[in-house]
Amino acid sequence: MEEIKELIEKAIEKLKGDDDLLENFKKNPVRVVEKLLGVDLPDEKIEAIVDGIKAKLAIDDIGDVAEKLGINDLGDVAEKLGKLGGLFGKKK
């Protein structure tokens, strides 16, 4: 299991450093991961790595959006959502 985590981290590092590679990953993730890591693993292992990479990239994207919105913790989220409630007819 630790080996898969290391492979995921290695792939993410390479993907984040190359926009073209990231675009190719979005189109054909299995092939890109095999090429990136220089391994030919069984499909179920590669798919587990691909799923891990997608999850990590999604989490990082959410973090980037939150940072841009000035959300630093869950309290900030609750406060900002509360303010949005007024837009939909709810009053604070």
N, C-alpha and C positions, 0 to 999 in steps of 0.2 A: 504493500500500500504506500509506503514512504517513497518507493521508487516512482510510482505514478505521480505523486505530488511533485517530486523533483522534476519530472519530465514536463508537467504542466507549467511550472514556474519558468523553466528554461524556454519553453515555447512562447509563453506570454511575453517574456523579456524581448525575444526576437520580433514578435508581432508588433509590439508597441513601438519598436524602433524603425518600422518600415511600413508606411501607409499602403504601398502597393501589395505587399505581402499580406497585410490585414484584409484588404479587399479580396485577394485570392482565397484567403481562409474562409471568408463569408460565402464564397461561391462553391468551393470544394474543400471543406475542412479536413477530411480524411487524407486526401492526397498531400495537402500542404503540411499537415502534422508529420506524416511519414517522411516527407522530404526534409523538413526542418530538423527532425530528430535523427535522421539518418538510420531509421530502424524499420523493419518490416515485421510488425506484430500482428497477432490475430485480430480480426475485425472487432471483437468485443472489447479488447484492450484499447485499441485505437479509439473506438467510440467512447469509451470511458474517459480517455484523455481529452477528446474533443468536447465532450459535455463539461468536463472540468474547466477547460479553457473558456468556453462560452459563458459559464457561470461566473468565473472570475472577471472576465471582461465586462459582463453586465453589472456586477457589483462595483467595479471601478467606474463605469459610466454613471451609475447612480450617485456615487460619491462625488464625481466631477460636477454633476448637475446640482447636487445639494450645496456644494461649495460655492458655485456661481450664484445660488439663491440666498447665500448667507446662512445656511442651516448647518449648525455645528453640533447639535445633539438632539435627542428626542423632544426635549422641551421646546426647542425652536420649531420643530415640526408641528407640534400641537398648537403653538401660538400662531404660526402661519396658516394652518388649516382652519383655525378658529376665525381668523380674519377673512378667509375666503368664504366662510359660511354666509356672511352678509351678502355676498354676490348672488346667492341662491335663495334668498328670502328668509334666511334664518337670522335672528338678531342675537347679538351677544348680550 
